[in-house]
Amino acid sequence: MIGERTMTRGDRCDEYSAPLFIAWQLNTECNLNCLHCCEEAGGSSPSPDAMSGAQALQVCQQFVQAGVPYVALSGGEPLLCPHIWEICEYLRSHNVDIKIETNGEMIDQGVAERLAGLSLRSVQISIDGATAKSHEALRENGDWLRVMDACRLLSKINVNMEIVFVPTNFNIHEVAQTVDLAAKLGAYGFYSGKLMRIGRAAMNWKRLCPSETQYRQFFETMTSKTEQYRGVMKVYCYPYDVIEELRYRMTSPSASLLVLPNGKVKLIGPLPFICGDLKTMSLEDIWSRYKLAWGRPEVQDFARRILNEPALTAEANNWIELY
């Protein structure tokens, strides 16, 4: 996830008895239809096999008992999840750090105040352009002005707000202006990196993927902005794409889990493999299976195929269960 904290002991999974980080996709419902959505989220109806509120709280209890220190809640649009507040309140009452990753359009005064009351690690808002035209081209049905209002509300009541920017070939030229905009809105941090070739982004790859020349200028700009805002706002650009990340993780799996709305747990975003189900299995069992799964021949073989043929990441959401 963009903006994850740096681990002090290293982040290899075999160093830990439980995950250091949980990326939890709470739901598939979303008010937008983003061209780059990794989860292919959308619509107003939950998945038929989505976890209930009671099941989600049982999962939270397992996170707390295992000593998981940090959970990022995403979706879909997580603020459309009916039990997000119960999840947040339970985890925060047990001193688990939380980041909420949202498109920002559900945040009004009441929601902003409720977020402030949770003392979250951060609220991460997606802004994909310094203009409504660029932002809304990527985020179909989006409302850039509503997102601007949400950011101002959060900043006014001192919620730790981060901005994430997804570069595509039709908005990448606005990254400098978007960094400046984030600073004016009072953001704590601005995060970006290469477009992730998963889900709808993989389907729309030719339409979305920036050129090498565009990326070169993008990284130069991010380096410049990092220096410009040093000590004022954290500006960070993750340098690797999902293929480069996967190559590294084949030998150094991270101490993190990716939890889907139905409770199933993926090895990593670009691979289709499922190593457990939190609705029926314990976190301890899944964590053991996660560590072992990376050495399985079918996982290593599929990962090597992706390294040679990146377009195979389009199959990432066609799950293959390993249990």
C-alpha positions, 0 to 999 in steps of 0.5 A, spaced: 500 500 500 502 507 498 504 510 504 506 504 509 510 505 514 517 503 514 519 497 519 524 497 523 526 489 524 525 488 516 518 486 513 520 478 511 514 474 514 518 469 517 521 474 522 514 474 525 509 470 529 503 474 526 502 480 520 505 487 522 500 489 517 493 488 514 490 491 508 483 489 509 478 491 503 472 491 507 467 491 501 466 492 493 460 497 493 463 504 491 459 510 488 465 511 482 467 506 477 474 508 476 478 506 470 484 503 474 480 500 480 484 494 482 478 490 485 474 492 480 469 495 485 462 498 483 455 498 485 451 499 491 450 492 492 454 488 497 457 481 494 453 475 496 459 472 500 461 478 504 462 478 511 457 480 516 458 485 521 459 480 526 464 476 522 468 482 521 468 484 529 470 476 530 476 478 525 478 484 529 478 480 535 483 475 532 487 481 529 488 484 536 489 477 540 495 476 535 498 483 536 497 486 529 499 493 530 497 496 523 490 495 519 489 499 512 481 499 511 479 500 503 474 497 499 470 499 494 469 505 498 470 503 505 465 509 508 459 505 504 461 499 509 455 499 514 460 496 519 466 500 518 465 504 525 464 498 529 470 496 526 474 502 527 472 503 534 474 496 536 480 496 533 482 503 536 480 501 543 485 496 543 490 501 540 491 498 533 493 503 528 488 505 522 489 508 516 482 509 511 483 509 504 477 513 501 475 517 495 473 522 499 466 523 497 462 520 503 466 525 507 461 531 510 462 535 516 459 529 521 463 524 518 469 528 518 468 529 526 467 522 527 473 520 523 477 525 528 474 522 534 477 516 532 484 518 532 486 515 526 493 514 523 491 517 517 485 518 512 488 517 505 484 521 500 485 520 492 486 526 488 488 524 481 489 531 478 489 538 479 483 539 475 476 536 475 477 534 468 483 530 469 481 527 476 474 525 473 477 522 467 480 517 471 474 516 476 468 516 472 462 519 476 467 522 481 466 529 483 473 533 484 469 539 488 466 534 493 473 531 494 476 538 495 471 540 500 472 533 504 480 535 504 478 542 507 473 539 512 479 534 515 484 539 515 480 544 519 479 539 524 486 536 524 485 529 521 492 527 519 490 527 512 494 524 506 493 524 498 494 519 493 495 520 486 495 515 481 499 517 474 496 515 467 498 518 461 492 523 461 493 526 468 501 525 469 503 532 467 499 535 473 503 531 478 507 537 480 500 542 481 497 536 485 503 536 490 502 543 490 494 542 491 495 537 497 500 542 500 495 548 500 489 543 502 493 541 509 495 534 507 501 531 511 503 527 506 503 526 498 504 519 495 504 516 488 508 511 484 507 507 478 500 505 475 498 498 478 497 493 473 491 489 476 483 489 475 481 494 471 487 498 470 490 491 467 483 491 462 485 498 460 492 498 460 493 501 453 489 506 455 492 508 461 499 506 462 504 512 461 510 512 456 517 511 459 518 518 457 512 521 461 515 516 467 522 519 467 519 526 467 514 524 473 520 521 477 524 527 476 518 532 478 517 527 484 524 528 486 524 535 486 517 536 490 520 531 495 526 537 496 521 543 496 516 540 501 521 537 506 520 539 513 513 541 511 509 535 507 512 528 506 512 527 499 514 520 497 514 516 490 514 508 490 519 506 485 517 499 483 511 497 479 507 490 481 512 486 477 518 489 480 515 488 487 513 481 485 520 479 483 522 481 490 517 478 494 518 471 491 524 470 495 522 475 501 515 475 502 512 481 506 509 480 513 503 483 511 496 480 509 491 482 504 484 480 506 478 481 501 471 483 503 469 475 503 474 474 508 479 470 503 486 472 504 490 473 498 498 472 497 499 479 494 495 483 489 498 481 482 497 473 484 491 470 484 492 465 490 488 465 496 491 462 502 485 462 507 479 464 509 478 468 516 470 466 516 472 459 517 480 459 519 484 462 524 489 468 523 494 463 526 493 458 521 492 462 515 499 466 517 502 459 517 499 457 510 501 464 507 508 463 509 508 456 506 504 458 500 510 462 497 514 456 496 509 452 493 511 450 485 504 452 482 505 459 486 513 460 484 511 457 477 505 462 476 509 468 479 515 467 474 510 467 468 508 473 470 515 476 470 516 474 463 509 476 461 506 482 465 499 482 462 498 475 466 496 480 472 489 481 468 488 474 472 489 476 479 482 476 481 481 469 478 482 466 485 485 460 486 485 457 493 491 453 496 487 450 501 
